[in-house]
Amino acid sequence: MKRKKDREMKQSAVRLPRNLYERLKEAGGARGMGEEIRRRLEYAFKVTEAASDEITEEIIAEIRDVARDLSQYGPWHADRDAYDVFKATLNALLLNHQPRSEPKPETKAHFQAVYGVKTAEEIGLILAHAAIFSYGRERRGSLTGPTGLTGPATGPIGFTGQGGSPQGPTGLGRGRSGK
């Protein structure tokens, strides 16, 4: 009798260039190449299905371009000078899109309802930690972040917003998986 997981799966054959085959095999490691292909395909669908807006997509593309340009010296995250340049670039990109309008009271009220009375920096750290741990679990299957912490900063993990809709790890919207 087939296991439930096997019944939910469909087998397929895909022809791959040798170089891509080798890269997928190596990236899969102990998980295996098939699992690596499934993981990457799921991620590709999540990225393309994620709700976003034109400005956010523009900034993401700009960040990728800057990271690629800096990669001629090695990864930006492996060298302190490259990191400092990358960080300054991110700040400049964000400043370029800073709203010129006054803050909306309903946004502040929502943040306070979700996070309590916290500064923008404190909420930003909560969101950053939630993202770090979410991506870390997907990438490494680990519950620890790069800092060695064993959980995200205090925040509304599992928080249910108004109307009982499930929230993502940040408490602001649906999780990365969209579930």
N, C-alpha and C positions, 0 to 999 in steps of 0.2 A: 504494500500500500504506500502511495506517495505521501510525503510530508506535505502539510498545508502550504509551506513556503514554496515548494516545488510546483504545486497546483496553481499558485498565483503567478508564476513566472512563465514566460514564453521564451523558448530558445530561438536564437537567430544566428545567422552566420554573416559576418561582415569582412570584406577584404580590406586589408590595411596596408599602406606602404610599410616596408620593413622597418624604417627608422621610427615611425609612429608606433608600430607594434613593440619594438624594443623599449621605447620610452614608457609606454603604458605598462609593460611587464615589469620594468624596474620600479616605476612609481607605485604599482600595486603591492610590491613586496610580499609580505606574508599573507595579506588579504587576498591576493591574487589579481590577475589582470581583469577578469570578468567583473569583480567587485569595483575595481578602479574605473572601468568604463561606465558602469552603472552610476557610481558616485559623481563622475564628471558630467554625465548626461543630466542627472537630476539637478546638479548645480547650474548647468547651462539653462535649463528650463526655468529654474527659480529666478535667475538673474533677468531673463527676458520677460518673465511674467510679473516681476516686481513692479508695484505702482511707484511711479516717479514723476518728475516733471522735467521740462526742458533745461532749466538752469542747473538742477542737480546733475543731470546727465552731462551737461557741458563741463561742470567742475570735475566730475569723475574722469572724463576724457582728458581734461587738462592735467589732472594728477597723474594719469597713466603716461602721458607724454613727458612730463617732467621726470618721472621715475625712470623712463626709458632713456632719456637724455643723460641723466646722472649715472646710469648703469655702465657707461663707458669707463668709469672709475671704480666699478664694483657696485654691489647693492648699496643703496642709500642707508640701509639699516645696519651695515657692517663697518661703516667708517664715520667717525664723529663729525668731521668736516662736511661730508656729504649729507649726513643727517641734519646738521644745522641749516644747510642750504635748502634742503627739502622742507623743513619745518617753516622757514621764512617764506618759501614759495607758497605753502599751504595757507599761511596767514594772509599773504597778499591776495591770493585767489578768493578767499572768503571775504576780505575787505572790499573787493571789487563788487561783490553782490550784497553788501550790507544794506538792509532796508533803510530807506530814508524817512519812513513813516514812524509815527509813535507806536509804542507797544500796544497790543490789543488786550484789554482787561480780561476778556474771556480766556485768552491763552494763559495769562498769569494765574487765573482762578483754576484752570485745569491742572497746571503744574503743581499748584499748592494742594489740590485735591489728591493728586497722585503721589507726590513726593514730600508733602508737608512744606514748611517754610524753609526753603533752601535757596542759595544763590544760583545763578546761571552756571557758575563754575562747578558747584557741587552736583547739580543735576547732570552737567556734561560729563563729569567723572563717573557718575552712576551709569549713564548711557554707554560711555566708552568701555567700562568694565564689563557690562552686559554683552556688548559686541565682541570684545576680546575673548570672553569665555565661550560665547556661542560659536564663533569661528574656530576657536581652539579645539573644542569638542569635535567639530566636523573634520578638522585637519589632522588632529592627533588622537582622537578618541579619548581625550584626557579631560579631566575636570579642573586642571590647574592652568593658570595663565602663564605668560612668559615671566612674570614676576615671582612665580612660585606660590602665589596665593591659591587657596583651595576653593574659593567661591567669589562671585561678583560682589561689588560694593553693595552696601545696603540700598535696597530699592524695592520696587513693587513686583518682584518676580512672582508670576502667577496672578498678578492683580487682575481683577475683573472690573472693567469700566462700566459706565452707565449702560443700562439695558442688558447687562449680563454677557456682553460680547467678550470673548477671550482676548487677552492682550498678549503681545510678545514679551520678550525678556525685558524690554525697556518700559513697559506699561503704557506706551503711547500708540501702539498699533499692533497689527497681527505680527506674529513671529516670522522668522525667515522662511519657515516651511509653509507659511500661509494657512496653517491648520488652526 
